Amino acid sequence: RSAFVRASTACGCGALATYTLHHRALAAPSERSPIIHRPSERTWKQPEPPKRSAYEQLTNPPKFTSDGDRFDMATYAGRALYFLDTLGDLTTLLTTQTELDASQKLLERHAAGDAHGASDGELWRARKLTEAMVHPQSGEVIPAPFRFSAFAPANLIICAGLLRPGASLASSAFWQWANQTYNVAVNYCNRSSGGVDSAQLAGAYCCALVSALGISSGLQLAGARLSGGGARGAQIVRLTVPMLAVSVGGVVNLVVTRGHELSQGVAVFDADDGAPLGDSVAAARVALGQCAATRVLWTVALLTVSPLVSGAVLSALAVRGAAARAGVELAAQFAVIWASVPLSIAVFPQHTSLPASAIEPELVAKRPGATRVAFNKGL
């Protein structure tokens, strides 16, 4: 695989390592996220909807409801379609204020029972635009570069800076700083009004920046030293070190940002009726474990799928010339970034449950009849 793909996969993973950890996903269940619905916003015991294929979910939206889901969030296919539709819709970056205002007015008319003539598809689209562009608590429009749908193009720009041939340590450090600064700007613009404050964001930013600079500099120096150790050894290093470093970096960043949950716990509820039981450290361990596994999963996907895709495309098209090959590889990398993160996030449901016996007995004692507890694991 070429140097372009090796570098782009590594920097693409690094840029994405903290992006999708948005603080609104960690807010109390009563707070509405622009992307994810809270458990308290829906009836806990809903009748089982008829199973629909992924194609049906994508092409034939159900009847619109203001607090329901367009896709079947109980299945992986439904969650994958949801995240691809929400995080991967680049048109939300180009939507004008006039279009947004029209969408908000359409939703207001629907709430008032006066949306006659609007199709279900139009209503679902209006809700998606509003949730993607407007902060749920402040009501402010989130700047386009810091919306979640900007993750693929933004990381591609960061990759371009990191891909300068023969980049020095200073150049690498600058682009690592740019990456972490962008990440903290996204987290700030999408923070929960009742969640992590500015001081906590600044602390997480500093820790992430120091770890990113340390890993980047260390790997660059180690790579230069090991490059003379034989072609086979150098290839193994190139294939494994970036994946391991980015995976570890993503998990460290997750623990730094959400480490307080391991001592304070996350809110858990009776899965039958939504009655609050308190904060569970046991549930927090499960939540952070699943989020960490998701980060490792998309890192592996980026570092293994990308060379296969780009190599296959280059072979099929018989691309010649450095510029043409770089363009094809860049397009392949964009496609992998665009698809792999939503597909990885969809593996674990955001709102999940555990047997009541798996959490602290003193919490279960509040609801002796509870058999399962539910909680929001975050993203």
C-alpha positions as CSV (number, residue, x, y, z in Angstrom):
1,R,0.0,0.0,0.0
2,S,1.3,3.5,-0.8
3,A,2.7,6.1,1.6
4,F,-0.4,8.2,0.9
5,V,-2.8,5.6,2.3
6,R,-0.6,4.7,5.2
7,A,-0.4,8.3,6.3
8,S,-4.1,9.1,5.6
9,T,-5.4,6.2,7.5
10,A,-3.3,7.0,10.5
11,C,-4.2,10.7,10.6
12,G,-7.9,10.0,9.7
13,C,-8.3,7.8,12.7
14,G,-6.5,10.3,14.9
15,A,-8.8,13.1,13.8
16,L,-11.9,10.9,14.4
17,A,-10.8,9.6,17.8
18,T,-12.5,12.3,19.8
19,Y,-15.0,13.7,17.3
20,T,-18.1,11.6,18.0
21,L,-17.9,11.9,21.7
22,H,-20.4,14.7,22.1
23,H,-21.4,15.9,25.5
24,R,-25.1,16.0,24.7
25,A,-25.0,12.2,24.4
26,L,-23.9,12.1,28.1
27,A,-26.6,14.5,29.3
28,A,-29.4,13.6,31.6
29,P,-32.2,11.5,29.9
30,S,-34.6,14.5,30.1
31,E,-32.4,16.6,27.8
32,R,-33.1,16.2,24.1
33,S,-30.2,15.6,21.8
34,P,-30.3,16.9,18.3
35,I,-29.4,13.4,17.1
36,I,-30.5,10.9,19.7
37,H,-33.8,10.7,21.5
38,R,-33.8,10.2,25.3
39,P,-35.5,7.3,27.0
40,S,-37.9,9.6,28.8
41,E,-39.2,11.0,25.5
42,R,-40.9,7.8,24.5
43,T,-43.1,5.2,26.1
44,W,-41.0,2.5,27.7
45,K,-43.3,-0.4,26.8
46,Q,-44.1,0.1,23.2
47,P,-45.8,-2.5,21.0
48,E,-43.3,-4.3,18.8
49,P,-43.3,-2.7,15.4
50,P,-43.5,-5.0,12.4
51,K,-40.0,-5.9,11.1
52,R,-39.0,-4.1,8.0
53,S,-36.1,-4.7,5.8
54,A,-33.3,-2.1,5.5
55,Y,-34.5,-1.3,2.0
56,E,-38.0,-0.6,3.2
57,Q,-36.7,1.5,6.1
58,L,-34.7,3.6,3.7
59,T,-37.2,4.0,0.9
60,N,-40.5,3.9,2.7
61,P,-40.5,6.1,5.8
62,P,-43.1,5.3,8.5
63,K,-45.8,7.7,9.6
64,F,-44.1,10.7,11.1
65,T,-44.1,11.3,14.9
66,S,-42.3,14.0,16.7
67,D,-40.8,11.6,19.3
68,G,-40.5,8.4,17.4
69,D,-37.7,6.9,15.2
70,R,-37.7,6.7,11.4
71,F,-35.5,3.6,11.6
72,D,-35.7,0.5,13.7
73,M,-33.2,1.3,16.4
74,A,-33.6,-2.2,17.9
75,T,-31.6,-3.7,15.0
76,Y,-28.1,-3.1,13.7
77,A,-29.4,-2.4,10.2
78,G,-31.8,0.3,11.5
79,R,-29.1,1.9,13.6
80,A,-26.6,1.9,10.7
81,L,-29.1,3.5,8.4
82,Y,-29.9,6.1,11.1
83,F,-26.3,7.1,11.7
84,L,-25.5,7.1,7.9
85,D,-28.6,9.2,7.3
86,T,-27.8,11.7,10.2
87,L,-24.0,11.8,10.3
88,G,-23.4,11.1,6.7
89,D,-25.9,13.6,5.1
90,L,-23.6,16.3,3.7
91,T,-26.5,18.3,2.5
92,T,-27.0,19.6,6.1
93,L,-23.8,21.5,5.6
94,L,-25.3,23.4,2.7
95,T,-28.8,24.0,4.0
96,T,-29.6,27.8,4.1
97,Q,-31.2,29.7,7.0
98,T,-34.3,30.1,4.9
99,E,-34.6,26.3,4.4
100,L,-34.0,25.7,8.1
101,D,-36.7,28.3,9.1
102,A,-39.1,26.6,6.7
103,S,-38.4,23.2,8.3
104,Q,-38.9,24.6,11.8
105,K,-42.2,26.2,10.8
106,L,-43.4,22.9,9.3
107,L,-42.6,21.1,12.5
108,E,-44.5,23.8,14.5
109,R,-47.5,23.4,12.2
110,H,-47.4,19.6,12.6
111,A,-47.3,20.0,16.4
112,A,-50.3,22.3,16.2
113,G,-52.2,19.8,13.9
114,D,-51.9,22.1,10.9
115,A,-49.4,20.4,8.6
116,H,-51.9,19.3,6.0
117,G,-50.4,18.4,2.7
118,A,-46.9,17.7,4.0
119,S,-45.7,14.1,3.4
120,D,-44.1,11.9,6.0
121,G,-40.9,12.2,4.1
122,E,-40.9,16.0,4.2
123,L,-41.6,15.9,8.0
124,W,-38.8,13.5,8.7
125,R,-36.5,15.6,6.6
126,A,-37.5,18.8,8.4
127,R,-36.8,17.1,11.8
128,K,-33.5,15.8,10.7
129,L,-32.4,19.3,9.5
130,T,-33.5,20.9,12.7
131,E,-31.8,18.3,14.9
132,A,-28.6,18.4,12.9
133,M,-28.3,22.2,12.8
134,V,-29.8,23.6,15.9
135,H,-28.6,23.2,19.5
136,P,-31.4,21.7,21.5
137,Q,-31.0,23.8,24.7
138,S,-29.8,27.2,23.4
139,G,-31.7,27.1,20.1
140,E,-28.6,28.6,18.4
141,V,-27.6,27.4,14.9
142,I,-24.4,25.3,15.1
143,P,-21.8,26.6,12.6
144,A,-21.5,24.2,9.6
145,P,-17.9,23.2,10.2
146,F,-18.8,22.0,13.7
147,R,-21.9,19.9,12.9
148,F,-21.6,16.2,13.1
149,S,-22.2,15.8,9.4
150,A,-18.9,17.6,8.8
151,F,-16.8,14.9,10.3
152,A,-15.7,13.3,6.9
153,P,-14.8,16.5,5.0
154,A,-13.2,18.1,8.1
155,N,-11.0,15.1,8.7
156,L,-10.0,15.0,5.1
157,I,-8.7,18.5,5.3
158,I,-6.7,17.6,8.5
159,C,-5.3,14.6,6.6
160,A,-4.1,16.9,3.8
161,G,-2.1,18.9,6.3
162,L,-0.6,15.9,7.9
163,L,0.2,14.3,4.5
164,R,2.9,16.8,3.5
165,P,5.8,14.8,2.1
166,G,8.8,14.7,4.4
167,A,6.9,16.5,7.2
168,S,9.1,17.6,10.0
169,L,8.3,17.1,13.7
170,A,7.2,20.7,13.9
171,S,4.8,20.3,11.0
172,S,3.3,17.1,12.5
173,A,2.9,18.8,15.8
174,F,1.1,21.8,14.2
175,W,-1.4,19.5,12.5
176,Q,-1.9,17.4,15.6
177,W,-2.7,20.7,17.4
178,A,-5.1,21.7,14.7
179,N,-6.8,18.3,14.9
180,Q,-7.3,18.5,18.7
181,T,-8.3,22.1,18.5
182,Y,-11.0,21.2,16.0
183,N,-12.2,18.4,18.1
184,V,-12.6,20.5,21.2
185,A,-14.4,23.2,19.1
186,V,-16.9,20.5,18.0
187,N,-17.4,19.3,21.6
188,Y,-17.9,22.9,22.8
189,C,-20.4,23.7,20.1
190,N,-22.4,20.5,20.8
191,R,-22.1,20.5,24.5
192,S,-25.0,20.0,26.9
193,S,-26.0,23.1,28.8
194,G,-26.0,20.9,31.9
195,G,-23.0,18.8,31.1
196,V,-19.3,19.3,31.0
197,D,-18.3,22.9,31.6
198,S,-15.6,24.9,29.9
199,A,-12.9,24.1,32.5
200,Q,-13.5,20.3,32.0
201,L,-13.4,20.7,28.3
202,A,-10.1,22.6,28.5
203,G,-8.6,19.9,30.7
204,A,-9.7,17.2,28.3
205,Y,-8.3,19.2,25.4
206,C,-4.9,19.6,27.1
207,C,-4.7,15.9,27.9
208,A,-5.7,14.9,24.4
209,L,-3.2,17.3,22.9
210,V,-0.3,16.1,25.0
211,S,-1.1,12.5,24.3
212,A,-1.5,13.1,20.6
213,L,1.8,15.0,20.3
214,G,3.6,12.4,22.3
215,I,2.3,9.5,20.3
216,S,2.8,11.3,17.0
217,S,6.4,12.4,17.8
218,G,7.3,9.0,19.3
219,L,6.0,7.1,16.3
220,Q,7.7,9.4,13.8
221,L,11.0,9.0,15.5
222,A,10.6,5.2,15.9
223,G,9.6,4.9,12.3
224,A,12.7,6.7,11.1
225,R,14.8,4.5,13.3
226,L,13.2,1.2,12.2
227,S,13.0,2.0,8.5
228,G,16.5,0.6,8.0
229,G,15.6,-2.7,9.7
230,G,14.5,-4.5,6.6
231,A,11.6,-4.2,4.3
232,R,9.5,-6.9,6.0
233,G,10.0,-5.5,9.5
234,A,9.3,-2.0,8.3
235,Q,6.0,-3.2,6.6
236,I,4.9,-4.9,9.8
237,V,5.6,-1.7,11.8
238,R,3.7,0.4,9.2
239,L,0.7,-1.9,9.4
240,T,0.4,-2.4,13.1
241,V,1.9,0.6,14.9
242,P,-0.5,3.3,13.6
243,M,-3.5,1.1,14.4
244,L,-2.3,0.3,17.9
245,A,-1.3,3.9,18.6
246,V,-4.6,5.4,17.4
247,S,-6.6,2.8,19.2
248,V,-4.8,3.4,22.5
249,G,-5.1,7.2,21.9
250,G,-8.8,7.0,21.4
251,V,-9.4,4.9,24.5
252,V,-7.2,7.2,26.6
253,N,-9.1,10.2,25.3
254,L,-12.4,8.5,26.2
255,V,-11.3,7.7,29.7
256,V,-9.9,11.3,30.2
257,T,-13.2,12.8,29.0
258,R,-15.6,10.4,30.8
259,G,-13.4,9.0,33.6
260,H,-15.6,10.6,36.3
261,E,-18.3,8.1,35.4
262,L,-16.2,5.3,36.7
263,S,-16.4,6.8,40.2
264,Q,-19.8,8.6,40.0
265,G,-21.7,6.2,37.7
266,V,-24.3,6.8,35.0
267,A,-28.0,7.2,35.5
268,V,-30.0,3.9,35.4
269,F,-33.7,3.4,35.1
270,D,-36.2,0.5,35.5
271,A,-36.4,-0.8,31.9
272,D,-40.1,-1.4,32.3
273,D,-41.4,2.0,33.2
274,G,-38.4,4.3,33.2
275,A,-38.4,4.9,37.0
276,P,-35.0,6.4,38.0
277,L,-32.9,4.1,40.3
278,G,-29.8,6.3,40.7
279,D,-26.3,6.3,39.4
280,S,-24.5,2.9,38.7
281,V,-20.7,2.5,38.5
282,A,-21.3,-1.1,37.1
283,A,-23.4,0.3,34.2
284,A,-20.7,3.0,33.6
285,R,-18.0,0.3,33.2
286,V,-20.2,-1.4,30.6
287,A,-20.9,1.9,28.8
288,L,-17.2,2.9,28.6
289,G,-16.2,-0.6,27.6
290,Q,-18.7,-0.5,24.7
291,C,-17.6,3.0,23.6
292,A,-13.9,2.0,23.8
293,A,-14.6,-1.1,21.7
294,T,-16.4,1.1,19.1
295,R,-13.3,3.4,18.8
296,V,-11.0,0.4,18.3
297,L,-13.5,-1.1,15.8
298,W,-13.6,2.0,13.5
299,T,-9.8,2.4,13.8
300,V,-9.2,-1.2,12.6
301,A,-11.8,-0.6,9.8
302,L,-9.9,2.5,8.6
303,L,-6.5,0.9,8.8
304,T,-7.5,-2.3,7.0
305,V,-10.4,-1.5,4.7
306,S,-8.8,1.6,3.2
307,P,-5.8,0.0,1.6
308,L,-8.0,-2.8,0.3
309,V,-10.5,-0.4,-1.2
310,S,-7.9,1.9,-2.7
311,G,-5.8,-0.9,-4.0
312,A,-8.8,-2.6,-5.7
313,V,-9.9,0.7,-7.3
314,L,-6.4,1.5,-8.6
315,S,-6.1,-2.0,-10.1
316,A,-9.6,-1.9,-11.6
317,L,-9.1,1.5,-13.2
318,A,-5.4,1.0,-14.1
319,V,-4.7,4.5,-12.8
320,R,-1.3,6.0,-13.8
321,G,0.4,9.1,-12.6
322,A,1.1,10.3,-9.1
323,A,-1.6,12.9,-9.1
324,A,-4.3,10.6,-10.4
325,R,-3.4,7.9,-8.0
326,A,-3.4,10.3,-5.1
327,G,-6.8,11.6,-6.2
328,V,-8.3,8.0,-6.3
329,E,-6.7,7.1,-3.0
330,L,-8.1,10.3,-1.5
331,A,-11.6,9.5,-2.7
332,A,-11.3,6.0,-1.3
333,Q,-10.2,7.4,2.0
334,F,-13.1,9.8,2.1
335,A,-15.5,7.0,1.4
336,V,-14.0,4.9,4.2
337,I,-14.1,7.7,6.7
338,W,-17.7,8.6,5.7
339,A,-19.0,5.0,6.2
340,S,-16.9,3.4,8.9
341,V,-17.7,5.7,11.8
342,P,-21.5,5.5,11.5
343,L,-21.3,1.8,10.9
344,S,-19.1,1.3,14.0
345,I,-21.2,3.5,16.2
346,A,-24.3,1.4,15.2
347,V,-22.8,-1.8,16.7
348,F,-23.9,-1.1,20.2
349,P,-27.3,0.6,20.9
350,Q,-26.9,3.9,22.7
351,H,-29.8,3.1,25.0
352,T,-29.0,-0.3,26.3
353,S,-30.0,-2.5,29.2
354,L,-28.5,-5.0,31.7
355,P,-30.0,-7.6,34.1
356,A,-30.9,-5.9,37.4
357,S,-28.5,-8.4,39.1
358,A,-25.6,-6.8,37.2
359,I,-25.7,-3.5,39.0
360,E,-25.4,-2.4,42.6
361,P,-27.9,-4.2,45.0
362,E,-28.7,-1.0,46.8
363,L,-30.1,0.5,43.5
364,V,-32.1,-2.6,42.7
365,A,-33.6,-2.5,46.2
366,K,-35.4,0.7,45.2
367,R,-37.5,-1.4,42.7
368,P,-37.6,-5.0,44.0
369,G,-39.6,-6.1,41.0
370,A,-37.2,-4.8,38.4
371,T,-35.7,-7.4,36.2
372,R,-33.7,-5.2,33.8
373,V,-32.3,-1.7,34.0
374,A,-31.7,0.7,31.1
375,F,-29.2,3.4,30.7
376,N,-27.7,5.8,28.1
377,K,-24.1,4.6,27.3
378,G,-23.3,7.7,25.3
379,L,-21.4,7.7,22.0
